[in-house]
Amino acid sequence: MKIMESAENYLETILILRNRLPKVRSIDIVNELGFSKPSVSVAMKGLREKNLIIMDKDGYITLTDAGLEIAEMIYERHTILTDWLTYLGVDPRIAAEDACRIEHVVSKESFEKIKEHIALHNEKTADNA
């Protein structure tokens, strides 16, 4: 399923908040991203319609299996790309901002090659230690 970059960002944010908070609500997303309540409400409706989240009667948000899969993929890309750019000497704040943009457009093939390169580099570094 191809979804828009903004939806991927929302799913990633829900995952991050879920790891930090006992339960996630729309207001938590508003506070995390600094978006308006109506914007987040519209986005949550779209994610529900795509069966990427479930919102219970109390407003608590849960990622569906499909939503979790997308969120974990985007979060992995973000984390690895941020770490890689930081390792290359990019300021950590800029690395995180750039990773946020790159994570949505890099192909699966290119990302897998980046991961392989990092793994090989880490193996060589460990062998030389």
C-alpha positions as CSV (number, residue, x, y, z in Angstrom):
1,M,0.0,0.0,0.0
2,K,1.4,3.4,-1.0
3,I,0.5,6.1,1.5
4,M,1.5,9.8,1.6
5,E,4.5,11.1,3.4
6,S,2.3,12.9,5.9
7,A,0.5,9.7,6.8
8,E,3.9,8.0,7.3
9,N,5.0,10.8,9.6
10,Y,1.8,10.5,11.7
11,L,2.2,6.7,12.0
12,E,5.9,7.1,13.0
13,T,4.9,9.7,15.6
14,I,2.2,7.4,17.0
15,L,4.9,4.6,17.3
16,I,7.3,7.0,19.1
17,L,4.6,8.2,21.5
18,R,3.4,4.7,22.1
19,N,6.9,3.9,23.3
20,R,6.9,6.9,25.6
21,L,3.3,7.0,26.9
22,P,0.9,4.4,28.3
23,K,-1.8,5.4,25.8
24,V,-1.8,7.8,22.8
25,R,-4.5,10.3,22.0
26,S,-4.8,12.9,19.3
27,I,-3.8,15.7,21.7
28,D,-0.5,13.9,22.3
29,I,0.2,14.0,18.5
30,V,-0.9,17.7,18.5
31,N,1.6,18.4,21.2
32,E,4.4,16.4,19.7
33,L,4.2,17.8,16.2
34,G,2.8,21.2,16.9
35,F,0.0,20.8,14.4
36,S,-3.5,22.1,15.0
37,K,-6.2,19.9,16.5
38,P,-8.3,20.0,13.3
39,S,-5.4,19.0,11.1
40,V,-4.6,16.0,13.4
41,S,-8.3,15.0,13.6
42,V,-8.5,15.0,9.8
43,A,-5.3,12.9,9.5
44,M,-6.6,10.4,12.1
45,K,-9.8,10.0,10.2
46,G,-7.8,9.2,7.1
47,L,-5.6,6.7,8.9
48,R,-8.8,5.0,10.3
49,E,-10.3,4.9,6.8
50,K,-7.2,3.2,5.5
51,N,-7.3,0.7,8.5
52,L,-3.9,1.9,9.7
53,I,-5.1,2.9,13.2
54,I,-8.0,2.1,15.5
55,M,-9.4,4.7,17.8
56,D,-11.5,3.5,20.7
57,K,-14.5,5.3,22.3
58,D,-12.2,7.1,24.7
59,G,-10.1,8.5,21.9
60,Y,-7.1,6.2,22.4
61,I,-5.2,5.4,19.2
62,T,-3.7,1.9,18.4
63,L,-1.8,1.1,15.3
64,T,-3.2,-1.9,13.3
65,D,-0.7,-4.5,12.1
66,A,-0.5,-2.7,8.8
67,G,0.0,0.7,10.5
68,L,2.6,-0.8,12.8
69,E,4.5,-2.3,9.9
70,I,4.7,1.1,8.1
71,A,5.6,3.0,11.3
72,E,8.4,0.6,12.1
73,M,9.8,0.8,8.6
74,I,9.8,4.6,8.6
75,Y,11.3,4.7,12.2
76,E,14.0,2.3,11.2
77,R,14.9,4.4,8.1
78,H,14.9,7.5,10.2
79,T,17.1,6.1,12.9
80,I,19.6,4.5,10.6
81,L,19.8,7.5,8.2
82,T,20.2,9.9,11.2
83,D,23.0,7.8,12.7
84,W,24.7,7.4,9.4
85,L,24.6,11.1,8.5
86,T,25.8,12.0,12.0
87,Y,28.7,9.5,11.7
88,L,29.6,11.2,8.4
89,G,30.0,14.5,10.3
90,V,26.6,16.1,9.8
91,D,25.3,18.1,12.8
92,P,22.9,15.8,14.6
93,R,20.0,18.3,14.3
94,I,20.5,18.6,10.6
95,A,21.0,14.9,10.2
96,A,17.7,14.2,11.8
97,E,15.9,16.8,9.6
98,D,17.5,15.4,6.5
99,A,16.8,11.8,7.5
100,C,13.1,12.8,7.9
101,R,13.0,13.9,4.3
102,I,15.1,11.1,2.9
103,E,13.2,8.3,4.7
104,H,10.1,8.8,2.6
105,V,11.8,8.8,-0.9
106,V,14.7,6.4,-0.7
107,S,13.9,3.1,-2.4
108,K,13.8,-0.1,-0.6
109,E,16.8,-1.3,-2.6
110,S,18.9,1.8,-1.9
111,F,18.1,1.6,1.8
112,E,19.0,-2.0,2.0
113,K,22.4,-1.2,0.4
114,I,23.0,1.6,2.9
115,K,22.2,-0.9,5.8
116,E,24.6,-3.4,4.2
117,H,27.3,-0.8,3.9
118,I,26.9,0.3,7.5
119,A,27.0,-3.4,8.7
120,L,30.2,-4.0,6.7
121,H,31.8,-0.9,8.1
122,N,30.8,-1.9,11.7
123,E,32.3,-5.4,11.1
124,K,35.6,-3.9,9.9
125,T,35.7,-1.5,12.8
126,A,35.1,-4.4,15.2
127,D,37.7,-6.5,13.6
128,N,40.3,-3.7,13.9
129,A,39.5,-3.0,17.6
